[in-house]
Amino acid sequence: MEKLIIVGGSKLEGQITVSGSKNAILPIMAATLLCEGEAVIHEVPRLKDVMVMIQVLRFLGAKVKLEGSNLVINSASIQPQKINEVLMRKLRASNLVIGSLLARFGEAQVAYPGGCAIGSRPMDLHIKGFQKMGAVVSEKYGYIEAKADKLVGTDIHLDFPSVGATENLMMAAALSSGTTILRNVAREPEIVDLQNFLNLMGGKVAGAGLDMIRITGVPSLSSAEHEVIPDRIETGTHMIAAAVSNGRVKINNVIPEHVGPITAKLREAGIVVNEGSDYVEVFAKQRPGPIDIKTLPYPGFPTDMQAQMMVLMAVANGTGIVSESIFENRYKHVDELRRLGAKIKLEGKVSVVNGVPRLNGALVEATDLRAGAALIIAGLIADDITVIEQVHYLDRGYENIEQKYSQLGARIVRVNNGVHS
Ligand code: UD1
């Protein structure tokens, strides 16, 4: 079993480059199923989640090549095969193939993606949307089965701005007849990237980034070439790592506007953040001041940064409050941070973090992807040695994380059963 071993206490200094966005590439890969030609995508991060999505596309009959960070997908001869639970459970985002398959073939049958460590993640908003477009959807024996002779454009108001439901419905509507208006949609930058990709394939989508998206269906979609946006959550993770290590780091390949909510909170805590056209530079001269955060849909503070920001709050000069409003059970990292000496009280969806001057190294476990990121940041600044187990979670969303931090001066290695790997 692979572990990360970190000797804490190094200031992070230098430059680091952010990889392509995980949450942008996954829906774009699902959208390539709509394309009758070849899709070429650049800046693709080599992540476990991307590899699983490749398996899903290949299972459906797509020809997929990943060379370096370039992905070529040909979905000309795919078939809407039933996707079993072994594949579906490996990746929640695999549910995004439903919209594309339904739009192109009038049918999709996939195993329920299942729950996950951060709380139940239902599909009701996706399903209600497909039904409004004329699909008949049944859920039995652990499978979601959707059928429609032809999806018909309509007006859909989401109860909550779900990222996945917005994306799935955009893809379903792309080949429907007529126009679909999606209201109260997610406004995340990844939704805009999906819109751009759909339009490059010949789609007619407008409004992404605002709270209403209009999609006029077209008869078919064809070849496209696209470069995926940089990962704003990876960027935010490095920003916090730089800040708490009292270092100075220039983070390249960034769209500063996408990390606006993180920049605002860091500045509130007294951290200096300089923005350039495609980079941010972070440096800290003193212990962070106390802040409160509440996770919200974009452009609010991202739930995917809650665990990492909690580390900054854990060493802040005062007390702060975290309110998690997106997921019901996204506090698994709290127990692990307590092992490192953090003083955190948890009550339902709210936690109170009393900053301490120093954390201490310990044996901890990454309980999910972002919890793992938080533990790396904590390990980088803790006294002595921190060992992080279950690092496979980190590989789902961070490319070469230990190499990137080593370049900045961190002392971090990956070992496999005690052997350096
Ligand atoms: C996406 C991101 C994930 C991020 C999350 C919220 C990807 C691949 N993943 O996940 O990293 O943490 O957005 O920013 O892009 N919900 C329902 N019914 C539904 C759908 C969602 O109740 O049909 C609820 C969920 O249970 C959750 C909330 O809505 O509590 C947000 O979920 P959603 O925005 O759909 O997240 P994902 O698309 O799964």
Residues whose N, C-alpha, C, O or C-beta is under 5 A from the ligand:
A	BS01	UD1	N23 L26 A93 S120 R121 P122 M123 D124 L125 H126 P161 S162 V163 G164 A165 T303 D304 I326 F327
